[in-house]
Amino acid sequence: MRTGRRWTALLVALTLVLAGCGGGTREQQRMTLYTSFGADLYTPLVQAFEEQTGIKVDVVFGGTGELLRRLEAEKGTAGADVMLGGGAESYEAYRELFVPYTVKDDDLIPGALKAPDRVWYGFNALPMVIMYNRNLVPEDELPRGWADLADPRWQGRLAMSDATKSGTAFVQVVTMLTLFADDGAEGWNTVSAVVKNARVLGSSSLPPKGVDEGEYALALTHENMAWKYAQAGGPVGWIYPAEGTATIPDSVALVKGAPNPDAARKFMDFLFSREAQEMASRQLGLRASRTDVPLPEGLSPADEIRLIELDIAWATAQREAILGRWKDLLTQ
């Protein structure tokens, strides 16, 4: 008899709990993404994740440096769960803002595209390129590489972004310093000669836009920017510099103290799923980080590009010194 009463009480209690759940509206799970990706890149990914998981993603867009400084100011009261976009060297420089997390398909991501402790992953790889306007530069007059950009004939016709504001431009400077370390000033003679010819702009999106619109003949940018304008029918092409070029992982990491860590981990796993990586390749023109996803149409295979390996640890340690000399160049 006692056992029967206990079961009855339990069933009543369970019924009340279920009734309570059914009578209200469950709050939707959410997370916040900080990203320097443009809306054309992050929107398809976010929408696919929301549809797959039911988790709402609130997006905050900004430059990589701006978002890192914001995360630094928020330490202890993180406003974001995941940060997406920006070079791996930036994540190394601010690694105390992130926590390691190993994604489900980690074994399909090459070692060069992930931190040894998994504090960041490269969502995609972005070779640096020289973009050009076909209407302004005949094929037989194209520069072959970085050194050619120092030729006075490009003065005022070349655009690049400010390395203090753009992670892409910082990588371009580090690439030149690495390639021309023997130019008599540890690479700075080459960087200085290129900068003298360049219009230095405040955003990494402006140089390729200027080339597409015919404002500049050449721009230093990354492969995906050039690919997008070409796909849209712009009169543009791009060159992988003959001396070599760097491919820096465009990275993503889990924020330390994330208010929604479960959702954040699901988002990280999603970004490296075959579905998301194929979307990045097929729709967005990004060179996927998974080894089992094909290249976007129109991009050169990695074995046809002279790729160099940057010393990310060195670039991270020297970041402030490099940017200090860069500022000096701009004021000369």
N, C-alpha and C positions, 0 to 999 in steps of 0.2 A: 504493500500500500504506500509506504514512504517513497519507494522508488518511483511509483507512478506519479505521485504528487510532484517529485523533483523534476521529472520529465515534462510534466504539464507546465510548471513554472518556467522551465528553460524555454519551452516552445513559445510561451506568452512573451517572454523577454525578447526572444529572437524576432517574433512577429512585430513587436513594438519598434525594435531597431530598424527592421526592414521598412516598416511603415514610415519611420522618420526619414530614412534615406529617400524613399520614393516621393515623399511629400515636398521635398525641397529641390533646389537646383544645385548640382555639384559644381563647385568652382573649377573652371578650366585650368589645366596645368599650363604654366607659362615659363618662358625663359627670355633672357635678354642677350642679344648678340651685338658686340661692337665690331664694326667692320670698315675697312678702307676700300673694300670692293665697291664698284659702282652698282647702282640699282639693277642695271642690265645683267650683272653677274650674280648678285645675291638673291634677287627676287625668285628666279626659277628654283633655286636650291631650297630656299626657305618654304616656298609654297609646296614643294614635293614633300619636304619633311613634315610640314603641318598636316598634309593630307594623309600621310602614312601613319603618323603617331597621334594626331589630335592635339599635339602640344603647340600652343600659340607662341610665335617668336616675335618679340619686340626688337626692332632693329635701330641701332644708333650708328649713323654714318659719320665718318671723319677721316682726316689724314692719319697715317700710321703714328707719326710723332705726337700728334694731338691726342689720339686715343690712349697712347701709352702714358702720357703725362696725366691724363684724366684718371686712368687706373691707379697711377702712383698716388694721386691725391686722395683716392678712395680707399686706400689700403686700410683694411680692418672693417670697412663697410662697403664691400664691393657692390657696384651697381650692375655689373655685367657677369654673365656666366661663361661666355666663350668669346674670344677675340679671333677674328679671321681677316687675313690680309696683312701684307708687309713682309719684308725679307727676314730670313732666319736670324741674320745678325742683329736685328732689332729685338727679337725675342731673347737672344742670348744676352744682350745688354740689359734687358729688364727681366731676366729669368726669375727674380725673386717675386714677381707679380703672378707667376703661374705655378701650377702643380702638375707633376707627371701623371700621365694617363696612357695606358696601352690600349689602342683601339682593337676591335675584334679581328680585323684583317691585317694586323701588323706584319705578318709574314710575307705579304704581297707588296710591301713598301720597301724600296731599296734603302740601304743604310745611309746614303747621302741625303735622303729626304726625310730624315727624322733624327732628333737628338738622341744620343746614346741612352739618356735616362728618360726619354719620351716626354720631356717637358714641352716640346713642340713637334709638330709634323709639318712637312711640306704638302700642302693640298695640291699643288701643281708646280711645275718647273717653268721658269720664265727666262729664256736666253735674251740677253741684251742685243739689240740690233740697231742698224742705221736705216731709218725710214726715209724714203725720197719721193718727190713728186715727179711723175713721168713727164709732165708737161714742162717742167722747169729744168730737168737734168736729162740730157740724152744718155742712152745706155753706155755709149763709149766714153762718157765723161764722168761716170760714177766713181766715187771713192771706193777703194778696195778695203779700207780698214780705218782704225783709229788714227794712225799716223797721218793719213791723207787729210784728215779734218783740220790739221794744223796749217794747211796750205792757205795763204791769204785770199785765194779766189773764193773761199767760202765765208769771208768776213761779212757778217750781218745776214747771211743766208742760212745759217745753222741755228737750230733752237735746241735747248736742253733745259731741264728743270733745276731748281735750286736744291742742292744736296742737303741743306739744313731743313728743308721742308718735305723732301721726297726721298723715300727709301730707295726708289729706282735710281735716282741720280746719285745717291751715295754709293750704290753698287757700281755704277758706271765709273765713278772716280776711283774706287778701290780696284776695279778691273784695270784701268790705265796705270795706276801705281804698280800693280803687280806685273803687267806686261812690259813696262818701260822702266823698271827699277834701275836699269843701268844707263839712264840718259844723263847722268851727271848730277842729278838732284833727286835721286830716289824716286823718279817718276814724275816729279812736280814740273820739270821743264815741259814735258809733253802735255800734262794737264793744263798748264798755264797757256801754252800755245793754242790749245783747242778752245779754252774759255775766251781767249781774246777774239776769236771768230764768232763766238756764240751769243745769241740773245738768251739770257738766263731768265726763265719764267717761274712764276710762283707756284705752279701746280704741275704734276706729272701728266695731266691730261691735256695741257695746252700745247706742248711741242707737236705731238702727232696731229692734233686738230689743225694747227697752223699749216702743217705740210699738206694735209688733205684739202684745205681751203686755198692753197697757193700762196700763203703769206711767207712761207719759208721753203727753201729747196730741200733741206735735210733736217732730220731731227734724231736725237738720241732718245730711244724709247725701248720698250720691251716688245717681244714678239707678238703678244696677244693684242696690244694696241694697234700695231700695224695690220695684223690679220683682220681685226674688226672693220677698219676703214676699207680695206681691200674687198672684204665680203659685201660691204655696203655699196660697192661700185665706185669707190673713190679712185682717182688717178694716181694710185700709190703702189709702191713696192718696198721691199726691204732687203738688206744685206746682212749676212752674218760676217762680222769683221774677219779679214784674212789672218790677222795675227792671233786670233782666238777671242772667245767671248765667254762670259761667265753665266752660269745658270744658277740663280739663287732660288731656293724654295720659297714660294709664296705661302706663308705659314699660318697655322691655326693652333690655339692652345686653350686649355681649360684654366679659367681664372681662379686664383687662390681665394678661398672664402666665398666662392660662388653661392648665391642664395638658393639656386635650384640645381644642385649638383647632379641629380639623377637625370634630369632633362638635358643638362649639358653633356653628360656622357653619351646619352642616346644621340645627341646631335653630332658629336665627334664620330661615333660609330657610323652614323648615316653618311657623313661627308666622305668616308673612305669605303663605303659600300660600292659594289660594282655599278649599281643604278646611278648613284650620284656622280661617280667618276666618268661613266659613259655620257651622262648629261653634260658634264663639264667639257668633255672632249667634243662631242658631236654638236651640241648647241652653242657652247660658249667659246669654242676655239682654244681651250686650255690644254696644255700638254699634261695629261693626267699623271699622277704619281704611282698608280697601281701598274704593275708590270703586265697585267692581262687586259689592258684597255688600249685600243688602237689610237694612233695619232689622228688629230683633226685633219680634215682634208686641206691641203695647201701648205702644210708645214713640212720642213725638211727633217728626215730621220736624224736622230742624235749622232749616228755614226758618220753622217755627212757634214757635220758641223765641227769646227775645231774648238772644242770646249776646254776651258781651263778650270782648274779647281782653286777657288779662293780659300784663303785661310780665314775662316769665319772667326776663330778665336782671336787672331791678330787684329782683324778689322774691328771686332768688338772692343778690344783693349785700347785700340788707337782711335776710336771713334771721335772723341772730343778733340784730340790733336789734329786729326784730319779735317774736321769741320772748322777748326780755328784757322788752318792754313787756307782752306777754301774761302772763308770770309775775307781773308786778307787779299786773295786774288780778285774778288769782286769789287774791292774798294781801290784797287790800284789804277 
